[in-house]
């Protein structure tokens, strides 16, 4: 049947091609042809949620009352569990009634908060490379992102911000993401203190994406921005059940911090959704009450995978910095492939090594020259990928 074409909204013309969808389509086609593609693309946890969490959801799902609309902000016991989590692990006191709201994963919350805080004529700061939602949620809201180079040194980070702002209207807010996606950059509490101090003086609000807070390695512990004195006056922080508890598909996250901004997020969400399915919320309470060792066990698996991947690729001279957090390896292109650029190199690895990686250019211009490899395959599959990648790196003719 012939379709009647309707013109898209103008904002759709501002959205670029999603490079990751292009590579995923190529991966799917290869798998249909019987090729065994090893997928380091999306940061999609490969392990299931703990059995205790699943059992809790199954128990609640049989309650007939659980199938009705839930509390859109989050059921009270869940918000209290989040407040307890912050108190126990970060020594931060949060009011569950006014300083915490449940979101349908952190990506949904971030996107709707951009709509609540940004509009045409507004500007926001985004360190680059950047997770796409930090940029494009602002664009969809009609605002202009000001990009600046990411750094784990506070003075350099602040200087980069100031250089990006020169001659432009003062930005309204800063998107901050630590541990960082895609680069796995980590920062100290002192870094956060200096950035909060600077933003307070400049009147810039901070949105901290803390999705990888528990995925840390070696002796590193990721600090919460809420640990900074007075941060609740000019910041909110997003956390999620996705990575810490292998609950990515459950789509449960939270925004905590500034009372007025939490209220605004709740207001705009009221026009878009009726909240999370109640059994998911109850199961999330169970997850948050788990022993810390369970969460650390998940991080330890990623740490082992990191070591296998980096040590294996080093055997052919592909030297990659060792990250302290997040579930990614951010790898500079091997010297003989630098002229190709990250997208072409990713296509070479997909076609010749049957390994999917994410091209750095998909995270902004500053990501060019790198690829991101997600640690979402088991160690045996990673060893297999290493053999196939090393063969291509060794034999590829320039």
Protein Blocks (a to p, Z undefined) as FASTA:
>chain_A
ZZddddddfklmmpccdfklmmmmmmmmmmmnopacddfkbacdfbdcdfklmmmmmmmm
mpmklmmccdfkbpfklmmmmmmmmmmmnopacdfklmcccdehjklmmmmmmmmmgceh
iacdddddddfklmmmmmmnopacddddddfbfklmmmmmmmmmgopacdfbdcdddddd
fklpacdfklmmmmmmmmmmnopacdddfklmmmcghjbccddfklpghklmmpccdddf
klmnopmknopaddedjfklmmmmmmmmmmmbgbjafklmmmmmmmmmpcfklmmmmmmm
mmmmmmmmmmmmmmnopacdddfedjbdcddddfklmmnojmlmmmmmmmmnopacddfk
lnojklgoiacddffbcfklmmmmmmmmmmmmmmpcZZ
